[in-house]
């Protein structure tokens, strides 16, 4: 599984004051779960942020951003941000704070029943 260890370390540092952080390998990278909810995932050269769907379209207009498409369906509220955009602490913090803000009101994923 290839993901940017350097970017993951920067996220760990930023999230160090958060409670209830868990790291899980998924989506071909490392996901940071906050309070049992997906918040940010790190891939090879980008992060995926779970943001408020109400600001999703506006956030897609930022440089280095693209929509998350899963099984041919655009996942509103999930946005990829290229690592080039995240080089400064200010820019990384901007995106991580958007994800943390939405995490407070996001609903956790439904539990799947074991078949």
Buried (B, 14 or more C-beta within 10 A) or exposed (E): EEBBEEBBEBBBEBBEEBEEBEBEEEBEBBBBBBBEBBBBBBBEBBBBBBBBEEBBEEBBEEEBBEBBEEEEEEBBBBBBBEBEBBEEEEBBBBBBEBBBEBBEEBEEEEEEEEE
